[in-house]
Each structure stands twice: as C-alpha cells, then as structure tokens.
C-alpha cells in the first residue's frame, strides 16, 4: 500500500466497491490496496443524504471505493449499500469481505479450517423464512449462499447447513445483494457455535483481504468507458466458478507445489558461502567498469560475461556482487538468483541443476506466489523428470521473466567452465536466440544474466560470436592486471595479519612485503602460498626461521604446486597420481586410482594390454 499524488478522477470512474462490517476487516483491506488516495474522497464528496465514510484507491488495477458499514447485520448493510449506490452510480461489482462463521465439516471434502476462505456461489437469506419443528422454509426462492448470522448452537448450525448445503454463516450479504452485483469473500474465524471468540478474527480478516484482491484480478472487466456496461449476476458466474474451483483444489495445488519446490531445491547459499568473502576495498575495479555499469543500468534483458584465468577471484567477485546488492539499481523490485558450478560435486555440474536451483530461488522469493504458476503444468506433465529437463526449465524461467507485472530477474552463473560440456552446449543453444536472435524474446522480458568462467575455447568462441565488446570483461587482461594486483595486496595484508601471535608485527610486515614483491601474484597463488606458510607457521617463529621462510616462498602458481608435491613422503608416486588425474575425463574412484597406480610404466598399444596388466 502506498500513498501517492491524487489523480484527477470523478465518482463515476469507480467501478468496484469493497464493503466491510467491522474494523479488523476494514484495516486488512486497506493494506491490500496498491494505492490509497487519502483526501480524494473529500474532493469527490457524497450525494445528498449519503452519510457513509469512504476510502478510495486502486487495487488489482481497479479503481475501488472502500466502505466501512456503521455496524454489523443486514439492516446496516442495506442502508450503507443504498447510500453507496446514490454516490457511486457506476459500481459494477460489490465484494463483501471479512470474517464469518464456518461449518466444520470434519471428515468430509468440505472440511473448513480456521482461516480458510469461502467465496460465495449463491446466498440464502436465512431470516426470510420460518423455523418449524422439523424443517426450515424460505419465504422466497432466493437461492443465495451464506446464511443467517450469530448461529450459536452447534446442533442448529449443523442442521441448517445440512438442509440447505451451507458451508458458512455471515450477516451482511443479504442486505446488499439486491443493490449491486455482489459476491462474498470471507474467511472462517470461528465455527458459529458456543465456542465463538475473537482470537482468529485478525488472521481471518487478513486472509479474506488477500483473497479479495485475487478475486478482483480474476474478473474480466476493466476500468474505462469501453467497459461501462454493468455486469449482471449471470456475467459473474463463470469467473466466480473458476475461483471456486481453485478454492476447492487449493490443498492439492499447494501439495503439488511443495513437491515441486522440494524437487528443485539445492543448498545454493552453502554453495555461495563456500567461496571466501571479499576483503574490504577489493572488487572495486569491477564496480567502476563502464561495461558493468551499462549492464547494471539496462532496463531490458541483457547478458555480461566476466572471464579470467584460474585464481583471479571470479567466484569471490560473484559472491561479493550478490552479498553487497550490486546486481540491480532497484533491489526492492528485483529477484536475484545464482548458481556456482563446481566440477566433481554432485548436482553442481549440469545445466539442468543450475536452472532447478535458480527457479527454486525465484519461486521462494516471489512474495505474490504468482510466478510458480508457470511451473504447474510442466510439473503435471513431466513429474519428477522435470528436474532434469533443461529446455522445459528454461521455458519456465523465460515465462517468469516475461510476466508483465513480475520483478526484474538477475541470474548469476559462476564458473560456467566447470559445467559439463553437454550442459554448456545446452546453455549456448538457448542464450543465442534469446538475447541475440533476429526475433529475440529478450525484448519482452526482464532477465539479466551475469556469467563468470575461465576463457576456455568453446566459451570464447560462443561469446565472441554473440557478444559485443560492451558485454565482455576480461578481468585478468592487461588493462585490469595492475588493479587486480593492488587488490591482492589488500588481501595479503589482511591474511598475514590473521597469523597473529605466531609472528610479531615486524615479521608479519616482512612477509607481506615479500609476498607483494612477487610479480606473478594471483588469488590462486596467494591461496596456495598462505597454505604453505600456515601448515608450518609454528616452525618459523624464530627470526632466523622467518628469513628462511622468506627465501622459500613460491614465486608462481607452478612453483607453489612444486613445493606442495615435494612435501609428499613419496614424491614420485604423488607426481604419477597427479598425471593420472590430469589425464582422466571424470573423477576416479579409489579402486580405479589403485588400479592406475599399479600399471607398469610402459607403452600400451591397445585396451586388452591395459586390462591384462590390472591385477585381479
């Protein structure tokens, strides 16, 4: 709900009335409005003799007038509706919203729980009849839906409900139905028996207000002169029935959606947090880059690729952009989702795993719960296999981004190079026509994509073929190398200071300066080097040992790996194992590693010779 500048409207421009009987109902509806035009009701004024007090605003794209009746009951409702009719002559639909008493229906398909919303199909005016010793008879054949108020006997309630098929009791609709086309949207706050109390009234009122807004969104009429014809009761039947169908199936739908979310779920937060947080003052080079700024400020779908070799901090950058809210100029109107690929980890190497996780984040962050509806039919058609159907998942994502009223969706795919080759090809096949095709779908959607990866050949070929210089940032290029090294120096200072008591201030300074003097410093080199220092830092506490440490620090990533291998008790076998792992196309099991290490060092000419050499 927001207060905005008053629009230039007249009373005849209001086509929807929402009517409440008690304060908690009225307050809940106020919060459901998209806009409240405070003061406009006084400018519009009332017709002579109309003493009602109104609020006016906009809800579900309708100009609406909200009326709080002077009290509960049919008489107050009839009087208030008559006055409303005299002032707002173009009302096409009145919704009586709020709280009601429900018929429990325990053990039946009509069981009602506290807070369940009841939407009228018809109304029975229960006080237009007589109660006989064995039955109830109406004076008129008015087949309406909700019944007489203040049923305080459970036995009477159940008897009347059984006779007429009631599911709820309320007090105002019978006084309004003959003034306007009218439906009732009320939530159960008690069971209309001797246990009536006010404990659940606020909860039920809020549920009814939300359902009222959803109901308005379902009706096929719009504000404006082209739709000035008043809706008849029969015109309302079809959309009302559709709403009732949804009401009847709501538990099944919620059950299916819970299954869908469980199927799509991944521990995306843990995957992101596996990467270290940025050090204060780092990643600033990226925030200043004009290509990033252009992507950030774009109001349409767009893609940007950030590429660099190993150990240049791409994943740290991706995490920082997410954590610091640097992926949108309007965070309140943006859904940010992400996936961190990781080779060798279950459910982190396939394209469909990425989209499953992304959709789960979108659905759980969509407070209006409207985007998940795009997955209902595919989930019904494909069941559990939807999780592995990349193209169906992509279509759901595009549908979410194309929904007119949806928020902007920003998706980060980190380390795309660690996605399996088939998965990368899947992604290539959908990105090119979406963002850069002749009839690209990006025009009518709001899906912004940030991809990080190493500059592998297939990735460079793909992005070079579709992207422009404005959508490609090489973070380890010559134009960025000096900025990256300055930021690595900040990380060096922080990490070395974390050694604390193991080194004095003078020695920590000496280590920092020595590390910062290395020409080929990258994040990967620093990570490996700090690991070497950390493993034996207690050995290097003496001043003479510190000098030895400074002389032995690796000068490059390759030097760091050499020093790590040399620490092995069997350096030759360690090197053999490393060569084997580098040559494999997938992670090996322990048994497979054992077999590989037992093979004799000789040339093999065919598969049979290799198998003959494996011990059985």
C-alpha positions in Angstrom: 0.0 0.0 0.0 1.4 3.4 -0.9 0.1 6.9 -0.7 0.5 8.8 -4.0 -0.4 12.1 -5.6 -4.1 12.4 -6.1 -5.3 11.5 -9.6 -7.9 13.6 -11.4 -10.9 11.2 -11.0 -14.7 11.5 -10.6 -17.1 9.4 -8.7 -18.3 7.7 -11.9 -14.7 6.5 -12.5 -15.1 4.0 -9.7 -16.5 0.6 -10.7 -15.6 -1.6 -7.7 -16.9 -1.4 -4.1 -15.5 -3.3 -1.2 -17.7 -3.4 1.9 -16.7 -4.3 5.4 -18.7 -4.5 8.6 -16.0 -4.4 11.4 -12.7 -2.5 11.9 -10.4 -5.6 11.6 -11.9 -6.3 8.1 -11.5 -2.7 7.0 -7.9 -2.4 8.3 -6.9 -5.6 6.4 -8.3 -4.4 3.1 -6.6 -1.1 3.5 -3.3 -2.9 3.5 -4.3 -4.9 0.4 -4.7 -1.8 -1.7 -1.9 -1.0 -4.1 -2.6 2.8 -3.6 -4.7 4.8 -1.2 -5.6 8.3 -2.3 -6.0 10.0 1.0 -8.2 13.1 0.8 -9.6 12.3 -2.6 -12.8 11.0 -1.1 -13.4 14.5 0.4 -12.8 16.1 -3.0 -15.2 13.8 -4.7 -17.9 14.3 -2.0 -21.0 12.3 -1.3 -24.5 12.5 -2.8 -27.1 14.4 -0.7 -28.3 12.1 2.2 -25.2 9.8 2.0 -23.5 9.9 5.3 -21.1 7.0 4.6 -17.4 7.5 5.1 -15.2 6.1 2.3 -11.6 5.4 1.3 -10.7 5.4 -2.4 -7.7 4.0 -4.2 -6.5 1.3 -6.5 -6.4 -2.5 -6.0 -5.6 -5.2 -8.6 -5.6 -2.5 -11.3 -9.2 -1.3 -10.4 -10.4 2.0 -9.1 -12.2 1.0 -5.9 -14.1 2.6 -3.1 -13.9 1.0 0.4 -16.8 1.3 2.8 -16.9 0.5 6.5 -20.5 0.0 7.5 -21.8 1.7 10.6 -22.4 -1.7 12.2 -22.9 -5.4 11.6 -26.1 -7.0 10.3 -28.4 -6.9 7.3 -30.1 -3.5 8.2 -26.8 -1.6 8.4 -25.6 -3.3 5.2 -28.8 -2.4 3.3 -28.7 1.2 4.4 -25.0 1.6 3.7 -25.4 0.0 0.2 -28.2 2.3 -0.7 -26.2 5.3 0.2 -23.2 3.9 -1.7 -25.4 3.4 -4.7 -26.5 7.0 -4.7 -23.0 8.4 -4.6 -21.1 6.0 -6.8 -23.5 5.2 -9.6 -21.2 3.3 -11.8 -20.4 0.4 -9.4 -20.3 -2.8 -11.4 -19.2 -5.2 -8.6 -19.5 -5.1 -4.8 -17.4 -7.5 -2.7 -18.5 -8.1 0.8 -15.3 -9.1 2.5 -14.2 -10.0 6.0 -14.9 -12.7 8.6 -17.5 -15.4 9.0 -18.5 -18.5 11.0 -17.8 -21.8 9.3 -19.4 -25.2 9.3 -16.6 -27.6 10.3 -17.5 -30.5 8.0 -14.9 -32.7 9.8 -14.0 -35.8 7.8 -15.7 -34.6 4.6 -14.4 -33.0 1.4 -15.9 -29.7 2.7 -14.0 -29.6 5.9 -13.2 -25.9 6.9 -10.2 -24.9 9.0 -9.8 -21.5 10.7 -8.6 -19.0 8.2 -10.0 -20.9 5.1 -11.6 -18.5 2.6 -15.1 -19.0 1.5 -16.2 -17.4 -1.8 -20.0 -17.3 -2.5 -21.6 -19.1 -5.3 -25.1 -18.2 -4.0 -26.6 -16.7 -0.9 -29.5 -18.0 1.2 -31.2 -15.2 3.3 -31.8 -17.4 6.3 -34.0 -14.9 8.1 -36.5 -14.7 5.2 -38.0 -18.0 6.4 -39.6 -19.8 9.3 -38.2 -22.5 11.5 -40.6 -25.3 12.1 -40.2 -28.2 14.5 -38.8 -30.4 11.7 -37.6 -28.1 9.0 -36.7 -24.6 7.7 -38.6 -23.0 4.8 -37.8 -19.8 3.0 -40.4 -17.2 2.1 -38.8 -16.6 -1.3 -36.9 -18.8 -3.7 -33.7 -16.8 -3.4 -31.0 -19.4 -3.8 -28.1 -17.5 -2.4 -25.0 -18.7 -0.5 -24.1 -17.6 3.0 -26.6 -17.8 5.8 -28.0 -16.1 8.9 -25.7 -14.5 11.5 -24.9 -15.4 15.0 -25.6 -19.1 15.0 -24.5 -20.0 18.5 -25.6 -23.6 18.7 -23.6 -26.3 17.0 -26.6 -28.5 16.6 -28.7 -25.8 15.0 -25.7 -24.9 12.7 -25.2 -28.4 11.5 -29.0 -29.0 10.9 -29.4 -25.8 8.9 -26.2 -26.5 7.0 -27.3 -30.0 6.1 -30.7 -28.8 4.9 -29.5 -26.1 2.6 -25.9 -27.1 1.9 -24.4 -24.1 3.8 -20.7 -24.0 4.5 -20.6 -20.6 6.3 -22.7 -18.0 8.1 -22.4 -14.2 7.9 -24.6 -11.2 8.4 -24.4 -8.5 5.7 -24.6 -10.0 2.2 -28.4 -10.4 2.2 -28.7 -6.6 2.7 -26.5 -5.8 -0.3 -27.2 -8.4 -3.0 -30.2 -6.6 -4.4 -28.4 -3.3 -4.7 -25.3 -4.4 -6.6 -23.9 -7.5 -8.4 -22.3 -9.0 -5.4 -20.1 -11.8 -4.2 -19.0 -12.6 -0.7 -15.3 -13.3 0.2 -15.0 -14.2 3.8 -12.6 -16.2 5.9 -13.6 -18.5 8.8 -12.8 -17.0 12.2 -14.9 -19.4 14.3 -17.3 -22.3 14.0 -20.6 -20.4 14.7 -21.2 -22.3 18.0 -20.9 -21.7 21.7 -17.1 -21.5 21.4 -17.1 -18.3 19.4 -14.3 -15.9 20.2 -12.2 -13.1 18.6 -8.9 -14.9 18.7 -8.7 -15.6 15.0 -10.5 -12.5 13.7 -7.4 -10.5 12.6 -5.9 -13.6 10.9 -9.1 -14.4 9.1 -9.6 -10.8 8.0 -6.1 -10.7 6.5 -6.8 -13.9 4.6 -10.0 -12.6 3.3 -8.4 -9.3 2.2 -5.8 -11.1 0.2 -8.4 -13.4 -1.4 -10.5 -10.3 -2.3 -7.5 -8.9 -4.2 -7.0 -12.2 -6.0 -10.7 -12.3 -6.8 -10.7 -8.9 -8.4 -7.7 -10.0 -10.6 -9.8 -12.9 -11.9 -12.7 -10.8 -13.2 -12.6 -9.9 -16.9 -13.7 -6.3 -16.8 -11.6 -3.2 -16.9 -11.9 0.4 -15.8 -12.8 2.9 -18.6 -15.7 3.9 -20.9 -15.3 1.0 -23.2 -16.4 -1.3 -20.3 -19.2 0.9 -18.9 -21.9 -1.8 -19.2 -22.8 -3.0 -15.8 -22.1 -6.7 -15.1 -25.1 -8.8 -14.4 -25.3 -11.6 -11.9 -25.0 -14.1 -14.7 -21.9 -12.4 -16.1 -20.3 -13.0 -12.7 -20.9 -16.8 -12.7 -18.1 -18.0 -14.9 -15.2 -16.3 -13.2 -16.7 -16.9 -9.8 -16.9 -20.6 -10.6 -13.3 -20.5 -11.7 -12.3 -19.0 -8.4 -14.4 -21.6 -6.5 -12.7 -24.4 -8.5 -9.3 -23.0 -7.3 -10.7 -22.8 -3.8 -11.7 -26.5 -3.9 -8.4 -27.6 -5.2 -6.2 -25.3 -3.2 -4.9 -28.0 -0.9 -3.9 -30.3 -3.8 -2.2 -27.4 -5.6 -0.2 -26.5 -2.5 0.7 -30.1 -2.0 2.0 -30.3 -5.6 3.9 -27.1 -5.3 5.6 -28.2 -2.2 6.7 -31.3 -4.1 8.0 -29.1 -6.9 10.0 -26.9 -4.6 11.5 -29.9 -2.8 12.5 -31.4 -6.2 14.1 -28.1 -7.4 15.8 -27.3 -4.1 19.6 -27.0 -3.8 21.7 -25.6 -1.0 22.6 -22.5 -3.0 23.5 -20.5 0.0 26.1 -23.0 1.1 27.5 -23.2 -2.4 27.9 -19.5 -2.5 29.4 -19.3 1.0 32.0 -22.0 0.1 33.8 -19.1 -1.6 35.6 -16.6 0.7 34.2 -13.2 1.4 35.9 -10.3 -0.3 38.4 -8.3 1.6 37.3 -4.7 2.3 38.4 -2.5 -0.6 38.5 -5.2 -3.2 36.3 -5.8 -6.3 36.2 -2.0 -6.7 37.7 -2.2 -10.2 34.7 -4.1 -11.4 32.2 -1.7 -9.9 33.9 1.1 -11.9 33.9 -0.7 -15.2 31.7 1.0 -17.8 30.6 -2.3 -19.3 29.3 -3.5 -15.9 27.7 -0.1 -15.3 25.9 -0.3 -18.7 24.6 -3.8 -17.9 23.6 -2.8 -14.4 21.6 0.2 -15.6 19.9 -1.5 -18.5 16.2 -1.8 -18.2 15.9 -4.7 -20.6 17.2 -8.2 -20.7 21.0 -8.3 -21.2 24.0 -10.6 -20.6 27.6 -9.9 -19.5 30.5 -12.4 -19.4 33.4 -12.0 -16.9 36.3 -14.1 -17.9 39.7 -14.7 -16.3 42.2 -17.5 -15.8 42.4 -19.7 -12.6 42.9 -17.9 -9.3 41.9 -14.4 -10.4 39.0 -14.2 -7.9 36.0 -14.6 -10.2 33.9 -16.6 -7.6 34.9 -14.1 -4.9 33.7 -11.3 -7.1 30.4 -13.2 -7.9 29.7 -13.7 -4.2 30.5 -10.1 -3.4 28.1 -8.8 -6.0 25.4 -10.9 -4.5 26.1 -10.2 -0.9 26.6 -6.5 -1.4 23.4 -6.0 -3.5 25.4 -4.8 -6.5 23.3 -6.5 -9.2 20.5 -4.1 -9.5 19.8 -0.4 -9.3 16.4 -1.2 -7.7 16.9 -4.1 -5.3 13.3 -3.9 -3.9 12.0 -4.7 -7.4 14.5 -7.4 -8.3 14.8 -11.1 -7.7 18.5 -12.2 -7.6 19.3 -15.8 -8.1 22.6 -17.7 -8.6 24.3 -20.9 -9.2 28.0 -21.8 -8.5 29.2 -24.6 -10.7 31.8 -26.9 -9.2 33.4 -29.8 -11.1 33.3 -33.1 -9.2 30.5 -32.1 -6.9 27.1 -33.8 -7.1 24.3 -31.7 -8.7 26.8 -28.9 -9.4 28.0 -29.7 -12.9 24.8 -29.9 -15.1 22.8 -27.1 -16.7 19.5 -28.5 -15.5 20.8 -28.5 -11.9 21.6 -24.8 -12.4 18.1 -24.0 -13.7 16.4 -26.1 -11.0 18.2 -24.1 -8.3 17.6 -20.8 -10.0 13.8 -21.5 -10.3 13.6 -22.6 -6.6 15.1 -19.3 -5.6 12.8 -17.3 -7.8 9.7 -19.1 -6.5 10.6 -18.8 -2.9 11.5 -15.1 -3.2 8.3 -14.2 -5.1 6.1 -13.0 -2.3 3.0 -12.9 -4.5 3.4 -16.6 -5.3 2.3 -15.9 -8.9 5.5 -17.0 -10.8 5.4 -20.6 -9.6 2.1 -21.0 -11.5 4.2 -21.1 -14.7 5.6 -24.5 -13.5 2.3 -26.1 -12.6 1.5 -27.5 -16.0 5.1 -28.7 -16.8 5.3 -30.3 -13.4 2.0 -32.1 -14.0 3.1 -33.2 -17.5 6.7 -34.3 -16.6 6.5 -35.1 -12.9 9.9 -35.8 -11.3 11.7 -35.8 -14.6 11.1 -32.1 -15.0 14.1 -31.6 -12.7 16.4 -33.0 -15.5 14.6 -31.4 -18.4 16.7 -28.3 -19.2 14.6 -27.0 -22.0 11.4 -27.1 -20.0 13.1 -25.4 -17.1 14.4 -22.7 -19.4 10.9 -22.1 -20.8 9.6 -21.7 -17.2 12.3 -19.2 -16.5 11.6 -17.2 -19.6 7.8 -17.2 -18.7 8.6 -15.9 -15.2 10.8 -13.1 -16.7 8.1 -12.3 -19.3 5.2 -11.9 -16.9 4.3 -8.2 -17.3 3.9 -7.4 -13.6 6.9 -9.5 -12.4 10.0 -8.1 -10.9 13.3 -8.0 -12.8 15.2 -11.3 -12.6 19.0 -11.2 -12.3 20.8 -14.5 -12.6 24.5 -15.2 -11.8 26.1 -18.3 -13.2 29.5 -18.6 -11.7 32.3 -20.9 -13.1 30.4 -21.9 -16.3 33.6 -23.6 -17.4 33.1 -26.2 -14.6 29.7 -27.1 -16.1 29.8 -30.4 -18.1 30.4 -30.0 -21.8 26.8 -31.1 -22.7 25.4 -28.6 -20.2 27.4 -25.8 -21.6 26.1 -26.6 -25.1 22.5 -26.6 -23.7 23.1 -23.1 -22.3 24.7 -21.8 -25.6 21.7 -23.1 -27.6 19.2 -21.1 -25.6 21.2 -17.9 -24.9 21.9 -17.1 -28.5 18.3 -16.9 -29.8 17.0 -15.4 -26.6 19.4 -12.4 -26.3 20.7 -12.0 -29.9 18.3 -13.7 -32.3 16.5 -11.8 -35.0 13.2 -12.1 -33.1 14.8 -12.3 -29.7 12.5 -12.9 -26.8 14.6 -10.6 -24.5 12.7 -7.6 -25.7 9.5 -8.6 -23.9 11.2 -9.9 -20.8 13.4 -8.8 -17.9 16.1 -11.4 -17.5 19.6 -10.2 -16.9 22.5 -12.7 -16.8 26.0 -12.4 -15.4 28.3 -15.3 -16.3 31.8 -15.9 -15.0 34.3 -18.5 -16.3 37.8 -19.3 -17.4 38.4 -18.4 -21.1 38.0 -21.9 -22.4 37.9 -22.2 -26.2 34.2 -23.1 -26.5 33.2 -20.3 -24.2 35.4 -17.8 -26.0 34.1 -18.9 -29.4 30.5 -18.7 -28.2 30.6 -15.3 -26.5 32.8 -13.9 -29.3 30.1 -14.9 -31.8 27.2 -13.3 -30.0 28.5 -10.6 -27.7 29.9 -7.2 -28.3 32.9 -5.6 -26.6 30.4 -4.0 -24.2 29.3 -7.3 -22.8 32.7 -9.0 -22.2 35.0 -8.2 -19.4 38.4 -10.0 -19.2 39.4 -9.4 -15.6 43.0 -10.7 -16.0 43.7 -8.7 -19.1 46.4 -6.2 -19.3 44.0 -3.3 -18.7 43.0 -4.8 -15.4 46.2 -6.5 -14.1 47.5 -3.6 -12.1 44.1 -3.0 -10.4 43.9 -6.7 -9.6 47.4 -6.8 -8.1 46.6 -3.8 -5.9 43.6 -5.6 -4.6 45.6 -8.8 -4.0 47.9 -6.6 -1.9 45.0 -5.7 0.4 44.2 -9.4 0.8 47.8 -10.2 1.6 47.9 -7.6 4.4 44.7 -9.0 5.9 45.6 -12.6 5.7 49.1 -12.2 7.0 47.8 -10.1 9.9 45.5 -13.1 10.8 48.6 -15.1 11.7 48.6 -13.1 14.9 50.8 -14.3 17.7 52.8 -16.8 15.6 54.6 -13.8 14.0 55.5 -10.5 15.5 54.4 -7.2 13.8 57.9 -6.8 12.2 57.9 -10.3 10.8 54.3 -10.0 9.5 55.3 -6.8 7.7 58.3 -8.5 6.2 56.2 -11.5 5.0 53.6 -9.1 3.5 56.2 -7.1 1.7 57.9 -10.2 0.3 54.5 -11.5 -1.0 53.7 -8.2 -2.6 57.0 -8.1 -4.3 56.1 -11.3 -6.3 55.4 -10.3 -9.9 53.0 -13.2 -10.8 50.7 -12.9 -7.9 47.1 -14.2 -8.3 44.4 -15.2 -5.9 45.2 -18.9 -6.5 48.9 -18.3 -6.0 48.2 -16.5 -2.7 45.8 -19.2 -1.5 48.5 -21.9 -2.1 51.3 -19.8 -0.6 49.4 -18.9 2.5 48.5 -22.6 2.9 52.3 -23.5 2.8 53.0 -20.8 5.5 50.0 -21.8 7.6 50.9 -25.5 7.7 54.3 -24.9 9.4 54.0 -21.4 10.8 54.9 -22.6 14.3 58.2 -23.8 12.9 59.0 -20.3 11.6 58.6 -18.3 14.8 62.3 -17.6 15.3 63.8 -14.6 13.4 66.3 -16.9 11.6 63.5 -19.2 10.5 61.5 -16.2 9.2 64.4 -15.3 6.9 64.4 -18.9 5.7 60.7 -18.8 5.1 61.0 -15.6 3.0 63.6 -17.2 0.8 61.5 -20.2 0.2 58.2 -18.6 -0.7 56.9 -19.8 -4.1 57.1 -17.1 -6.8 54.3 -18.5 -9.0 51.4 -21.0 -9.0 53.6 -23.6 -10.7 56.3 -23.1 -8.0 53.7 -23.4 -5.3 52.4 -26.7 -6.7 56.0 -28.0 -6.9 56.6 -27.2 -3.2 53.3 -28.9 -2.3 54.3 -32.0 -4.2 57.8 -32.0 -2.7 56.3 -32.3 0.8 54.8 -35.8 -0.1 56.5 -38.8 1.5 56.6 -40.4 -1.9 57.1 -37.5 -4.4 57.4 -39.8 -7.4 54.1 -41.5 -6.7 52.4 -38.2 -6.0 53.5 -36.9 -9.4 52.3 -40.1 -11.1 48.9 -39.7 -9.3 48.7 -36.1 -10.4 49.4 -37.0 -14.0 46.8 -39.7 -13.9 44.2 -37.3 -12.5 45.1 -34.7 -15.2 44.5 -37.3 -17.9 41.1 -38.6 -16.7 37.9 -37.3 -18.2 36.0 -37.8 -14.9 36.7 -38.2 -11.2 38.1 -41.7 -10.3 37.0 -44.0 -7.6 39.6 -45.2 -5.0 39.6 -48.6 -6.7 40.3 -47.1 -10.1 43.1 -45.0 -8.7 44.7 -48.1 -7.1 44.5 -49.9 -10.5 46.0 -47.0 -12.3 48.9 -46.7 -9.9 49.7 -50.4 -10.2 50.1 -50.3 -14.0 53.7 -50.8 -15.1 55.4 -47.8 -16.7 55.4 -48.9 -20.3 53.6 -48.1 -23.5 50.3 -49.8 -24.3 49.1 -50.4 -27.8 45.5 -51.5 -27.1 42.9 -51.8 -24.4 43.5 -55.5 -23.9 47.1 -55.0 -22.8 46.0 -52.5 -20.2 43.3 -54.9 -18.8 45.9 -57.7 -18.7 48.2 -55.5 -16.6 45.4 -54.7 -14.0 45.7 -57.2 -11.0 42.6 -59.2 -10.4 
